[in-house]
């Protein structure tokens, strides 16, 4: 089908792993949510095991207690920051600005190190909704309401409306 045959108005933005099934909760939405929850939990557990193996490598190398402590604290802090940043991203868009873009780039490596926190945020959010659904639904409903207001304001012949207010003199 071409775009000319589709319903006019705003189109919902697809979500990762869900497409546009979040709009009407159809097309295997519940199964996808369960899959995202299970997949993110399995990936977080696998990531935690990888971090544990890395820590054991440090212990085998006998780098010292201070280095071990710094590594554990660094991964814990980065995971917490990654969790918080991802969780906040599900409910609001980042501010658009030059300084915010720079801050986003600088946080990218921290979020990459704290990938376990990001995966846990996906896991916990999947119990409530599709991750990011609330944000996308609010934006979609605002766009739909705006479109409906514009469409209803343009109905009818504008020339006929203008002549109603004028009085004709004989």
C-alpha positions as CSV (number, residue, x, y, z in Angstrom):
1,X,0.0,0.0,0.0
2,X,1.1,3.5,-0.6
3,X,1.1,6.4,1.8
4,X,-1.8,8.0,0.0
5,X,-4.2,5.2,1.2
6,X,-3.1,5.5,4.9
7,X,-5.0,7.5,7.5
8,X,-3.9,11.1,7.6
9,X,-2.3,12.5,10.7
10,X,0.7,11.9,12.8
11,X,2.3,8.5,12.8
12,X,3.5,6.9,16.1
13,X,7.3,6.7,16.5
14,X,8.5,3.1,16.7
15,X,10.1,1.8,19.8
16,X,13.1,-0.5,19.9
17,X,11.9,-4.2,20.0
18,X,8.3,-3.1,19.8
19,X,7.8,-1.1,16.6
20,X,4.4,0.5,16.8
21,X,2.7,-2.3,18.7
22,X,2.8,-0.1,21.8
23,X,0.0,2.1,20.4
24,X,-2.8,-0.5,20.7
25,X,-0.9,-3.2,22.6
26,X,-1.4,-5.6,19.7
27,X,0.9,-7.7,17.5
28,X,2.5,-9.7,20.4
29,X,3.0,-6.7,22.6
30,X,2.8,-8.7,25.9
31,X,5.1,-11.4,24.6
32,X,7.6,-8.8,23.4
33,X,7.5,-7.1,26.9
34,X,8.2,-10.5,28.5
35,X,11.0,-11.1,26.0
36,X,12.6,-7.7,26.7
37,X,12.4,-8.3,30.4
38,X,13.9,-11.8,30.2
39,X,16.5,-10.8,27.7
40,X,17.7,-7.8,29.6
41,X,17.9,-9.8,32.8
42,X,19.9,-12.6,31.1
43,X,22.2,-10.1,29.5
44,X,22.7,-8.3,32.9
45,X,23.5,-11.5,34.6
46,X,25.9,-12.5,31.8
47,X,27.5,-9.0,32.1
48,X,27.9,-9.4,35.9
49,X,29.7,-12.7,35.3
50,X,32.0,-11.1,32.9
51,X,32.8,-8.3,35.4
52,X,33.4,-11.0,38.0
53,X,35.9,-12.8,35.8
54,X,37.6,-9.5,35.2
55,X,37.8,-8.9,38.9
56,X,39.2,-12.4,39.4
57,X,41.9,-11.5,36.8
58,X,42.9,-8.5,38.9
59,X,43.0,-10.8,42.0
60,X,45.2,-13.3,40.2
61,X,47.5,-10.4,39.1
62,X,47.7,-9.3,42.7
63,X,47.4,-5.6,41.8
64,X,46.5,-4.7,45.4
65,X,43.5,-3.9,47.5
66,X,43.3,-0.2,46.5
67,X,43.1,-1.0,42.7
68,X,40.5,-3.7,43.4
69,X,38.4,-1.3,45.4
70,X,38.7,1.4,42.8
71,X,37.5,-1.0,40.1
72,X,34.5,-2.2,42.1
73,X,33.5,1.4,43.0
74,X,34.0,2.6,39.4
75,X,31.7,-0.2,38.0
76,X,29.1,0.4,40.8
77,X,29.0,4.1,40.2
78,X,28.9,3.8,36.4
79,X,26.1,1.2,36.7
80,X,24.1,3.5,39.0
81,X,24.6,6.4,36.6
82,X,23.7,4.2,33.6
83,X,20.6,3.0,35.3
84,X,19.4,6.5,36.3
85,X,20.2,8.0,32.9
86,X,18.4,5.2,31.0
87,X,15.4,5.3,33.4
88,X,15.1,9.1,32.9
89,X,15.3,8.6,29.2
90,X,12.2,6.5,29.3
91,X,10.1,9.4,30.7
92,X,11.6,12.5,29.1
93,X,13.6,13.6,26.2
94,X,17.0,15.2,26.8
95,X,17.1,18.9,26.4
96,X,18.2,20.0,23.0
97,X,21.2,22.3,23.2
98,X,24.9,22.5,22.4
99,X,26.0,21.9,26.1
100,X,23.5,19.1,26.5
101,X,24.9,17.4,23.4
102,X,28.4,17.7,24.8
103,X,27.2,16.3,28.2
104,X,25.5,13.4,26.4
105,X,28.8,12.6,24.5
106,X,30.8,12.7,27.7
107,X,28.3,10.4,29.5
108,X,28.4,7.9,26.7
109,X,31.6,6.1,28.0
110,X,30.2,6.1,31.6
111,X,27.0,4.5,30.4
112,X,29.0,1.9,28.4
113,X,31.0,1.0,31.5
114,X,27.7,0.8,33.5
115,X,26.0,-1.4,31.0
116,X,24.7,-3.7,33.8
117,X,22.7,-0.7,35.2
118,X,21.3,0.0,31.7
119,X,20.2,-3.6,31.3
120,X,18.6,-3.6,34.7
121,X,16.7,-0.4,33.8
122,X,15.2,-2.1,30.8
123,X,14.3,-5.1,32.9
124,X,12.5,-3.2,35.6
125,X,10.8,-0.8,33.1
126,X,9.4,-3.8,31.2
127,X,7.2,-4.7,34.1
128,X,5.4,-1.3,33.9
129,X,5.3,-0.8,30.1
130,X,7.4,-1.0,27.0
131,X,10.6,1.0,27.8
132,X,9.8,4.5,26.6
133,X,6.1,3.9,25.9
134,X,4.9,6.6,28.3
135,X,7.0,9.3,26.7
136,X,6.1,8.2,23.1
137,X,2.4,7.9,24.0
138,X,2.3,11.4,25.5
139,X,4.0,12.9,22.4
140,X,1.8,10.9,20.0
141,X,-1.4,12.0,21.8
142,X,-0.3,15.7,21.8
143,X,0.4,15.4,18.0
144,X,-2.9,13.7,17.4
145,X,-4.8,16.4,19.4
146,X,-2.9,19.2,17.5
147,X,-3.6,17.5,14.2
148,X,-7.3,17.2,15.1
149,X,-7.5,20.9,16.1
150,X,-5.9,22.0,12.8
151,X,-8.1,19.7,10.8
152,X,-11.3,20.8,12.5
153,X,-10.3,24.5,12.0
154,X,-10.0,24.0,8.2
155,X,-13.3,22.3,7.5
156,X,-15.7,24.0,5.2
157,X,-15.3,26.7,2.6
158,X,-13.4,29.7,3.9
159,X,-15.1,32.0,1.4
160,X,-18.5,31.0,2.7
161,X,-17.4,31.8,6.3
162,X,-16.2,35.2,5.3
163,X,-19.4,36.2,3.6
164,X,-21.5,35.2,6.6
165,X,-20.2,38.0,8.7
166,X,-20.6,40.7,6.0
167,X,-23.8,42.5,5.4
168,X,-24.9,43.0,1.8
169,X,-26.4,46.3,1.0
170,X,-29.2,46.5,-1.6
